[in-house]
Amino acid sequence: METCCIDADRIWTVWNWCSDAYLRNGQRLKFPANTNPSNTYQWRYVKAIAIRFAEWQFDDDTCRKFISIAAKYAKDKGVLRKGLSVLHQSNMLDVCYEMLQRESDTDRQSTDSLEFTHKWLMRQFGEADPVKVLLLRPRTGALCNLTQWYKANRISDLYLAMSNSCCRALADLGRMNPEERNLLPKLTKLYSLRCGIARDTTVLKKVRKILDKEWRKLCL
């Protein structure tokens, strides 16, 4: 998007994203009463943010993620009550941009690891039932493949949380061998990981694409 093309509709869109992010952090944004919004400082601030997004060539998902980071950062600094003006103080936008970059690098590492694990597991499954392979014990008295692969860092907590077959295997293992099930992450931790993915639509799309049919619906 070119900077010269920042129109009122786009500014309203960015305003709504900011309003939602601020509200999630306990602060309501509003325009002064009985005043045309386009004649206010708030409008000027949000327009400046929209222009910066255009310069950075952010897509909508990245814009929303940036605003969420900025609102949380402002709250942590105790200045959220100052509204959108705070985002233009002391290079706040640049600081939050660097935070976004670091978070994106971490997300990229997570999805790369998830993809590596998925491809490796698909080779182990072959044409067999994935759940049966995960619960298979190489020998009598041995831990099942799922537990062994987890302990060997072949399968991560995130993969356990997002994989349909792994979640089904965990449920079966809990019924068959509760003691061994306790060697693996608790459901509350896996649920928390799924919620974290659900909050980031960009990462969510990547994870769904990587796992394909192995994707575990977040509502389950």
N, C-alpha and C positions, 0 to 999 in steps of 0.2 A: 504493500500500500504506500503510495507517495504521500509525503507530508502535506502537499497542497490539496489533497483529496480528503482531509479530515473534515467531514461534514457534521451537521447537528445530530444525525442519527447515530453516527459512530461515537460521538461524545456521550450521548445518552446511554449507549451500550456499555461504554467504559464506566460511566457513572453507576450504572446498576451493578456491575461487577464489584466496584469499590464499596458501594452501599452494602451489598451482601457480605463481603469480607469483613468490613468494619462491624456489622451487626453480629457476626459469628464471634467476634472478639469483645462484644459487650458495649459497642458504641454505635449510636445511630447518626447517620449523616442526613442533613436536611438543608434545603435552601432557605434563605430568609423569607419570611412571610410577605405577601403582597409585593413581590419583586419578580420581574422577569428573570428566570434562571440564567439566561445568557448574559445578563448584566451584572452577575455576581462574581466574587472572587472564587467561589467554589467551582463555577463553570470554567474560569480561567485556569484553575489548577488541574481540573480533570482533562481539559483540552491539551494542556502541556504534557500530561501523562500519555494521552492518546498519540500525540505527535512523537513522543519518544519511542513508543511501541512501534510506530511506523518506521522510524529511523533504524530501529533494531531488527525490523522485519519479523516480528513475533506473529505467530498464528494465534487464534483465539484461545486455545488451550494454554499456550505459554503465557499469554497475557493474564489469564485468570490465576495461573500458578504464581506469577510474579506478584500480583496484587495480594494474594493470600500470604506470601512471604513478607511483603512490606507491612501489611496490617499487623501480623504477628510480631514483627520486629519493633514496630511503633508501640505496640502494647507492652512488650518487654522493657522498652525504654521509658515507659510511663508517660508517653506524649500522644497517645491515640486520641485523647479528647480535643486536641488541636485541629482535628479534621484532616482534610487533604493537604493543607498547607505544610504539614510536618514532612510530607514526602519530598518537599522541595528545599529542605533545610540541610545544611552540612553535607551535601552530596549524598543524601539519603537514597536517591534512585540508583546512583552508582554502587553504593554499598549493597543494596538489595539485588542489583544485577549480578554482582560477584557471588552473592549467596545462591542465587538461582543457578549460576554456572556450576558451582560446586555441587549443588544438589543434583543437577542434571548429569554430572559426571558419575555420581554415586548411583543414580538410577540406571545409567548406561551399563555400569559394571554389573549391577544386579540382573538386568535383562540379558546381558551377554552370558552370565553364569547360568541363568535359567535355561537359556537356549542350549548351552553345552550339555547340561544335565539331561534335558529332554531328548536330545539326539542320542545320547549314550543309553538312556533307558529304552528308547524305541528299538535299539539294536538288541538289548537284552530280552525284550518281549518277543520280538519276531512276529510270528503269527499266533502265538499263544495268548491266553487270557491274561491281561496285565495283572489283575488282582491275584490270580493263582501263582504267577511268577513272583510277585512281591512277598507272598506268604509262604513260598516254598522254602523248606529247610534242607540245606545241602546234605545233611546227615542227621541221624537221630540225636536229639538233645541239643542240636545247634540252634542258634538264633536264626530267625527267618531272614530272607534276603533284604526285606525292607529295613529291619533293624540293623543288620550288618552294613548295608550301604549307607545308612544314615550315620552310623558311628564312624564309618570310614570317610565321611564328608563327600560321598558320591551324590547324596541327596541333601539339599538344604532345607531349613525351616520354611523358607518361602515356597519352594517347590512342593513340599508337603501340604502347604496351605492352599495352593492353587490347583493342584492336580486332582482330578476326579478319581482316578484309580488309587492314588495314594490315600485319599480320604476314605474311600471304601475299604481299603485294606486295613487302615487304622481302626475303623469301626469293627471289622471282623476280628482283628487281633485283640481288641478290648474285650470282646465276648469270649474268645477262646483262651486267651492268656493275659489276664489283667496285669500280672507282674511284669511281663515283657513289655506290655503297652506303656508302662510307666517309664521305660527307658527312652521314650520318644516324647516330643513336645506335647504339652497339654492343649486341649481344644481351645481354651481361652487365649492362648498365645497365637494359635493358628487363626482364630477369628480376628484377633487384633491386626495380624498381618494382612488379612483379606480386606479389612476396613481401610487400612492404610493405602492399599492399592486402589481401592474404589474411590478414594478422595482425589486421586491424581489421574485424570482421564487420559493424559498422554501415555503414561506408563501402563495404564489399564489396557489401552488398545494394543500396545506392543506385546503384553503378556498374553492376551487372548489370541493374537496372531501366532505367537510362538507355540502355544499349547494346542491350538486348534481343537480337535475332538477331546483332548484331555482336559480342556478348560472346565473348572468347577464353578458353577454359577454362584455368585456371591450371596444370593439369598438363601442358599441351602444351609 
